[in-house]
Amino acid sequence: MRAVDLIQKKRDGKELSTEEINWLISNYAQGQVPDYQMSAMAMAIYFQGMSVNEIRDLTMSMVKTGQEIDLSSIEGIKTDKHSTGGVGDKVTLILAPLVASFGVPVAKMSGRGLGHTGGTLDKLESIKGYQIDRTQEEFIQQVKDIGVSVIGQSDQLVKADKLLYALRDVTATVDIIPLIASSVMSKKIAAGADSILLDVTVGDGAFMKNLDDAETLSRTMVALGNEVGRKTVAVVTNMSQPLGRAVGNRLEVLEALEIMQDKGREDVTEFICELAQVMLELAGRHEELATIKEHLVNGQALKKFEEMVAYQGGDLEDLYRPSQAQYITEVKAEKDGYITALPALEFGLIAMRLGAGRAVKTDALDYETGLVFDKKVGEFVSKGDVVLKVYSNQELDQAVLADCQANITIGDVQEKPKEILKIIS
């Protein structure tokens, strides 16, 4: 076979066979197919798409290019969760220990943030001493001992996806459903969990900008998971505004702690409980929302989170330390009315400029910076009320302040957005 022939075949809208896809991905992972040819293939896929069979073959061929983790020595139905990314998304910090507090093992590998989306690993690394790099043996032993672990993805896992993801990022081929689905599901399948909850975000701050595309991606990933024996459910969630109050690594950890102490926003608390209910059902546990909320707010989830932090080397005193940002600047409402928009993308980019996110993978993070919202979409404000606070380690650039102000939309009509838009199983 020759890569150029496969590129031409896909360019012309024809379906690649299982053997052709296996050959292409195997040789790419081994360095026999160069980046420039895989770039051309990614662009051909971008314009021509892939069939269900092609997406399945691409996913499984990528799984085979690396290590597959065997979690069978852990008792019970092992669960995992993945989010397609968003702004202020601290869900894993709360959801993983909450589900584990019911005795359901949660074995999760997470990623870092890039651009306007925040990564779970970055938030955890804002805790002094927290170790994200663990061996497979340490990872499994921790789940056996305390029921939960959140670590970084092993370099030995899905080598082809690691290479292809970096390539897509610089060739404008990130936002295409076959490549997103195969990237996500190859990692989840290789990570070894029995059941998978997919949080597919949609809206201004997500890769999927409309509900139709989010549903298509969800159904594709659910089918991939179920086909290889991993019970999979996708929840399509709203990312039109930042999730919760905080955007930024240390600030999001602090908000997660507030939620686990019954001090968080009610809408986020309910949202987390609904996700937990789905995740528990995947593991064969049918719990009422009231019971799940009790676990979340009475200290059981918090205790499990503290156990995880301590087990992975984190300093529990530092865990509760407030942000050490030098400057806190208030942004106030300029008129009376209901907040009708707080675009997640724009505020994610503002947080990135403050140092809370990376423009490129080599950027260093400032864990202390970010945004905290006092008001969200649907809430009434009077002129002069504080809408958000900006945490920075430099005197605030007036352009940043002006951008914050420009992205607060206030109107006369109250609209309360739904968090969960659809559940696909």
C-alpha positions as CSV (number, residue, x, y, z in Angstrom):
1,M,0.0,0.0,0.0
2,R,1.0,3.6,-0.5
3,A,-0.3,6.6,1.7
4,V,-0.7,8.7,-1.4
5,D,-3.2,6.2,-2.9
6,L,-5.3,6.2,0.3
7,I,-5.2,10.0,0.5
8,Q,-6.5,10.2,-3.1
9,K,-9.2,7.6,-2.4
10,K,-10.5,9.5,0.6
11,R,-10.2,12.8,-1.3
12,D,-12.5,11.4,-3.9
13,G,-15.1,10.5,-1.3
14,K,-14.5,6.7,-1.3
15,E,-14.6,4.5,1.8
16,L,-11.3,3.2,3.1
17,S,-11.2,-0.5,4.1
18,T,-10.4,-1.9,7.5
19,E,-7.0,-3.1,6.2
20,E,-6.2,0.3,4.6
21,I,-7.0,2.2,7.8
22,N,-5.0,-0.3,9.9
23,W,-2.0,0.0,7.6
24,L,-2.2,3.8,7.6
25,I,-2.4,4.3,11.3
26,S,0.1,1.6,12.2
27,N,2.7,3.1,9.8
28,Y,2.0,6.6,10.9
29,A,2.6,5.7,14.6
30,Q,5.9,4.0,13.5
31,G,7.0,7.1,11.6
32,Q,6.7,5.4,8.2
33,V,4.0,7.8,7.1
34,P,5.2,11.4,7.4
35,D,3.2,14.2,8.9
36,Y,2.7,16.0,5.6
37,Q,0.8,12.9,4.3
38,M,-1.2,12.5,7.4
39,S,-2.1,16.2,7.3
40,A,-3.4,15.7,3.8
41,M,-5.5,12.7,5.0
42,A,-6.9,14.7,7.9
43,M,-8.0,17.5,5.5
44,A,-9.5,14.9,3.1
45,I,-11.5,13.5,6.0
46,Y,-12.5,17.0,7.0
47,F,-14.1,17.6,3.6
48,Q,-15.3,14.1,2.8
49,G,-16.2,12.7,6.3
50,M,-16.1,9.1,7.2
51,S,-18.6,6.2,7.4
52,V,-19.6,4.6,10.6
53,N,-17.4,1.6,9.7
54,E,-14.4,3.9,9.0
55,I,-14.7,5.7,12.3
56,R,-14.9,2.4,14.2
57,D,-11.8,1.1,12.3
58,L,-9.9,4.3,12.9
59,T,-10.7,4.2,16.6
60,M,-9.7,0.6,17.1
61,S,-6.5,1.0,15.0
62,M,-5.4,3.9,17.2
63,V,-6.1,1.9,20.3
64,K,-3.7,-0.8,19.0
65,T,-0.8,1.7,18.7
66,G,-0.3,1.8,22.4
67,Q,-0.8,0.2,25.8
68,E,-4.2,-0.9,26.9
69,I,-4.9,-0.7,30.6
70,D,-6.3,-3.8,32.3
71,L,-8.5,-2.8,35.2
72,S,-10.0,-6.3,35.8
73,S,-8.2,-6.7,39.1
74,I,-10.4,-3.9,40.6
75,E,-13.7,-5.2,41.9
76,G,-17.0,-3.8,40.6
77,I,-18.0,-1.9,37.4
78,K,-15.2,0.6,36.7
79,T,-16.5,4.0,35.5
80,D,-14.9,6.8,33.5
81,K,-16.0,10.2,32.4
82,H,-14.9,12.5,29.6
83,S,-15.8,16.1,28.7
84,T,-15.3,17.6,25.2
85,G,-14.2,20.8,26.9
86,G,-15.5,24.1,28.1
87,V,-15.0,27.1,30.3
88,G,-15.1,26.8,34.0
89,D,-15.6,23.1,33.7
90,K,-14.6,21.8,37.2
91,V,-17.1,18.8,36.9
92,T,-14.5,16.0,37.3
93,L,-13.2,17.5,40.5
94,I,-16.6,16.9,42.1
95,L,-18.2,14.1,40.1
96,A,-15.4,11.6,40.4
97,P,-15.3,11.6,44.3
98,L,-19.1,11.9,44.4
99,V,-19.6,8.7,42.4
100,A,-16.8,7.0,44.3
101,S,-18.5,7.8,47.6
102,F,-21.2,5.3,46.6
103,G,-18.6,2.5,46.3
104,V,-18.4,2.7,42.5
105,P,-14.7,2.7,41.4
106,V,-13.7,5.7,39.2
107,A,-10.5,5.3,37.2
108,K,-9.9,8.4,35.2
109,M,-7.2,9.8,33.0
110,S,-7.5,13.5,32.2
111,G,-6.0,16.1,30.0
112,R,-4.5,19.6,30.1
113,G,-6.2,22.7,28.8
114,L,-5.4,24.5,25.6
115,G,-6.8,27.8,24.3
116,H,-10.0,28.9,26.0
117,T,-10.7,25.4,27.6
118,G,-9.4,24.5,31.0
119,G,-7.9,21.1,31.7
120,T,-8.6,19.0,34.8
121,L,-4.9,18.2,35.3
122,D,-4.0,21.9,35.5
123,K,-6.6,22.5,38.2
124,L,-5.3,19.6,40.2
125,E,-1.7,20.8,39.8
126,S,-2.7,24.1,41.4
127,I,-2.7,22.0,44.6
128,K,0.8,21.9,46.1
129,G,2.4,18.4,45.7
130,Y,-0.5,16.8,43.7
131,Q,1.1,14.1,41.4
132,I,-0.6,13.5,38.1
133,D,2.1,11.1,36.8
134,R,1.5,7.7,38.2
135,T,2.5,4.2,37.0
136,Q,-0.3,1.9,35.8
137,E,0.3,-0.2,39.0
138,E,0.0,2.8,41.3
139,F,-3.1,4.0,39.4
140,I,-4.8,0.6,39.8
141,Q,-3.7,0.2,43.5
142,Q,-5.1,3.6,44.4
143,V,-8.5,2.8,42.9
144,K,-8.5,-0.5,44.8
145,D,-7.6,1.3,48.1
146,I,-9.8,4.4,48.0
147,G,-12.1,3.9,44.9
148,V,-10.9,6.9,42.8
149,S,-7.9,8.3,41.0
150,V,-7.5,11.1,38.4
151,I,-4.1,11.1,36.7
152,G,-2.5,12.2,33.4
153,Q,-2.7,10.1,30.3
154,S,0.2,7.7,30.0
155,D,2.6,8.4,27.1
156,Q,2.2,4.7,26.2
157,L,-1.5,5.1,25.6
158,V,-2.8,5.5,22.0
159,K,0.4,6.8,20.4
160,A,-1.3,7.5,17.1
161,D,-3.8,9.8,18.7
162,K,-1.2,11.8,20.4
163,L,0.6,12.4,17.1
164,L,-2.5,13.0,15.1
165,Y,-4.0,15.4,17.8
166,A,-0.9,17.6,17.7
167,L,-1.1,17.6,13.9
168,R,-4.8,18.5,13.7
169,D,-4.2,21.4,16.1
170,V,-1.9,23.1,13.6
171,T,-3.7,22.1,10.4
172,A,-7.2,23.4,11.1
173,T,-8.7,19.9,11.3
174,V,-9.7,19.8,15.0
175,D,-13.4,20.4,14.7
176,I,-14.5,17.4,12.5
177,I,-16.7,14.7,14.1
178,P,-15.0,11.5,12.9
179,L,-11.6,12.7,14.2
180,I,-13.0,14.0,17.5
181,A,-15.0,10.8,18.1
182,S,-12.1,8.5,17.3
183,S,-9.7,10.6,19.4
184,V,-11.9,10.6,22.5
185,M,-13.0,7.0,22.3
186,S,-9.6,5.5,21.5
187,K,-8.3,7.0,24.7
188,K,-11.4,6.0,26.8
189,I,-11.4,2.4,25.4
190,A,-7.6,2.0,26.0
191,A,-8.0,3.3,29.6
192,G,-9.9,0.2,30.4
193,A,-13.1,1.3,32.2
194,D,-16.3,-0.8,31.9
195,S,-18.6,2.2,31.5
196,I,-18.2,5.7,30.2
197,L,-20.1,8.9,30.7
198,L,-19.5,11.4,27.9
199,D,-20.2,15.1,28.6
200,V,-20.6,16.6,25.2
201,T,-20.6,20.4,25.5
202,V,-22.4,22.6,23.0
203,G,-22.5,26.3,22.5
204,D,-20.3,29.4,22.4
205,G,-17.5,27.9,24.5
206,A,-17.5,24.4,23.1
207,F,-16.1,22.7,19.9
208,M,-19.6,21.9,18.9
209,K,-21.5,25.1,18.3
210,N,-24.9,23.7,17.5
211,L,-27.1,21.0,19.0
212,D,-27.4,18.9,15.8
213,D,-23.6,18.5,15.6
214,A,-23.4,17.8,19.3
215,E,-26.0,15.1,18.9
216,T,-24.2,13.6,15.9
217,L,-20.9,13.5,17.8
218,S,-22.7,12.0,20.9
219,R,-24.4,9.2,18.9
220,T,-21.2,8.4,17.1
221,M,-19.2,8.0,20.3
222,V,-21.9,6.1,22.1
223,A,-22.1,3.6,19.3
224,L,-18.3,3.2,19.3
225,G,-18.3,2.5,23.1
226,N,-21.2,0.1,23.1
227,E,-19.8,-1.8,20.0
228,V,-16.7,-2.7,21.9
229,G,-18.5,-3.7,25.1
230,R,-18.2,-0.4,27.1
231,K,-21.6,0.7,28.3
232,T,-21.6,4.3,27.1
233,V,-24.0,7.3,27.6
234,A,-23.6,10.8,26.3
235,V,-25.1,13.9,28.0
236,V,-25.3,17.0,25.8
237,T,-24.7,20.0,28.1
238,N,-24.9,23.8,27.7
239,M,-21.6,25.7,27.3
240,S,-23.1,29.0,26.2
241,Q,-21.8,30.7,29.4
242,P,-19.0,29.6,31.8
243,L,-20.0,26.7,34.1
244,G,-20.6,27.8,37.7
245,R,-18.9,30.9,39.2
246,A,-15.1,30.4,38.6
247,V,-12.9,30.3,35.6
248,G,-9.2,29.6,36.4
249,N,-7.3,26.8,38.1
250,R,-7.0,27.6,41.8
251,L,-10.4,29.5,41.6
252,E,-12.1,26.4,40.2
253,V,-10.7,24.1,42.9
254,L,-12.0,26.5,45.5
255,E,-15.5,26.5,43.9
256,A,-15.5,22.7,43.8
257,L,-14.7,22.7,47.5
258,E,-17.6,25.1,48.1
259,I,-20.0,22.9,46.2
260,M,-18.9,19.9,48.2
261,Q,-19.6,21.9,51.4
262,D,-23.1,22.9,50.3
263,K,-22.0,26.5,49.6
264,G,-22.1,26.4,45.8
265,R,-24.6,27.6,43.3
266,E,-27.8,25.5,43.3
267,D,-27.9,25.1,39.5
268,V,-24.4,23.6,39.4
269,T,-25.1,21.4,42.4
270,E,-28.2,20.0,40.7
271,F,-26.3,19.6,37.4
272,I,-23.5,17.6,39.1
273,C,-26.1,15.4,40.8
274,E,-27.9,14.6,37.5
275,L,-24.6,13.6,35.9
276,A,-23.7,11.4,38.9
277,Q,-27.1,9.7,38.6
278,V,-26.4,8.8,35.0
279,M,-22.8,7.6,35.9
280,L,-24.1,5.5,38.8
281,E,-26.8,3.9,36.6
282,L,-24.0,2.9,34.1
283,A,-22.5,1.0,37.0
284,G,-25.8,-0.7,37.9
285,R,-26.6,1.6,40.9
286,H,-30.0,3.3,40.8
287,E,-30.0,6.2,43.3
288,E,-32.5,9.0,43.8
289,L,-31.3,12.5,43.2
290,A,-32.0,13.4,46.8
291,T,-29.7,10.7,48.0
292,I,-27.0,11.8,45.6
293,K,-27.3,15.4,46.7
294,E,-27.0,14.3,50.3
295,H,-23.7,12.6,49.5
296,L,-22.5,15.7,47.7
297,V,-23.3,18.2,50.4
298,N,-22.9,16.3,53.7
299,G,-19.2,15.7,53.4
300,Q,-19.0,12.2,51.9
301,A,-17.9,13.4,48.4
302,L,-15.5,16.0,50.0
303,K,-13.9,13.3,52.2
304,K,-13.3,11.1,49.1
305,F,-11.8,14.1,47.3
306,E,-9.4,14.8,50.2
307,E,-8.4,11.1,50.2
308,M,-7.6,11.3,46.5
309,V,-5.6,14.5,46.9
310,A,-3.6,13.1,49.9
311,Y,-3.0,9.7,48.2
312,Q,-1.6,11.5,45.1
313,G,0.8,13.7,47.3
314,G,-1.3,16.8,47.6
315,D,-1.1,19.1,50.6
316,L,-4.5,19.3,52.3
317,E,-3.6,22.6,53.9
318,D,-2.7,24.1,50.6
319,L,-5.9,22.6,49.1
320,Y,-8.0,25.2,51.0
321,R,-5.7,28.1,50.5
322,P,-7.4,31.1,48.7
323,S,-6.1,32.5,45.5
324,Q,-2.9,34.5,46.0
325,A,-3.6,36.8,43.0
326,Q,-2.3,40.3,43.8
327,Y,-5.1,42.2,42.2
328,I,-8.9,41.7,42.4
329,T,-10.8,44.1,40.1
330,E,-14.6,44.3,40.2
331,V,-16.6,44.6,36.9
332,K,-20.0,46.2,37.5
333,A,-23.3,46.3,35.7
334,E,-23.8,49.5,33.7
335,K,-27.6,49.4,33.9
336,D,-30.6,47.6,35.5
337,G,-32.0,44.5,33.9
338,Y,-31.5,40.7,33.5
339,I,-28.2,39.3,32.3
340,T,-29.0,37.7,29.0
341,A,-25.5,36.6,27.8
342,L,-22.0,35.9,29.2
343,P,-20.3,34.3,26.2
344,A,-18.1,31.4,27.4
345,L,-15.6,31.7,24.6
346,E,-14.9,35.3,25.2
347,F,-14.5,34.9,28.9
348,G,-12.4,31.8,28.4
349,L,-10.1,33.9,26.2
350,I,-9.9,36.7,28.7
351,A,-8.9,34.2,31.4
352,M,-6.2,32.8,29.1
353,R,-4.8,36.3,28.7
354,L,-4.6,36.6,32.5
355,G,-2.5,33.5,32.5
356,A,-5.1,30.9,33.5
357,G,-4.9,29.1,30.1
358,R,-2.4,28.4,27.3
359,A,-2.3,29.8,23.8
360,V,0.3,27.1,22.9
361,K,1.2,23.9,24.8
362,T,4.5,25.3,26.0
363,D,3.0,28.3,27.8
364,A,3.4,28.4,31.6
365,L,0.2,28.8,33.7
366,D,-0.5,31.3,36.4
367,Y,-2.6,29.0,38.7
368,E,-3.9,32.0,40.8
369,T,-5.6,34.1,38.1
370,G,-9.0,34.0,36.5
371,L,-12.6,35.2,36.8
372,V,-15.3,34.7,39.5
373,F,-18.9,35.6,38.5
374,D,-21.2,37.0,41.2
375,K,-24.1,37.0,38.7
376,K,-25.0,34.6,35.8
377,V,-27.4,34.5,32.9
378,G,-31.1,34.9,34.0
379,E,-30.3,36.9,37.2
380,F,-31.4,40.5,37.8
381,V,-28.8,43.2,38.3
382,S,-29.1,46.9,39.3
383,K,-26.7,49.4,37.9
384,G,-23.5,49.3,40.0
385,D,-23.9,45.6,41.1
386,V,-20.8,43.5,40.8
387,V,-21.2,41.0,37.9
388,L,-17.7,39.5,38.2
389,K,-14.3,39.9,39.7
390,V,-11.0,39.6,37.8
391,Y,-8.1,38.0,39.6
392,S,-4.7,39.0,38.1
393,N,-1.1,39.2,39.1
394,Q,-0.5,42.5,37.2
395,E,-2.4,45.7,37.4
396,L,-5.4,45.1,35.1
397,D,-5.0,46.2,31.6
398,Q,-7.8,48.5,30.7
399,A,-8.4,46.6,27.5
400,V,-9.1,43.4,29.6
401,L,-11.6,45.4,31.7
402,A,-13.2,46.8,28.6
403,D,-13.6,43.3,27.1
404,C,-15.2,42.0,30.3
405,Q,-17.7,44.9,30.2
406,A,-18.4,44.5,26.5
407,N,-19.3,40.8,26.9
408,I,-21.9,41.4,29.7
409,T,-25.3,41.7,27.9
410,I,-28.2,43.1,30.0
411,G,-31.7,43.1,28.7
412,D,-35.4,43.3,29.8
413,V,-36.3,39.6,29.4
414,Q,-35.3,36.9,31.8
415,E,-34.0,33.7,30.3
416,K,-32.9,30.8,32.4
417,P,-30.7,28.4,30.4
418,K,-30.9,24.6,30.9
419,E,-27.7,22.8,31.8
420,I,-28.5,19.3,30.4
421,L,-30.0,19.5,26.9
422,K,-30.2,15.9,26.0
423,I,-29.2,12.4,27.2
424,I,-28.2,9.9,24.5
425,S,-27.7,6.2,25.3
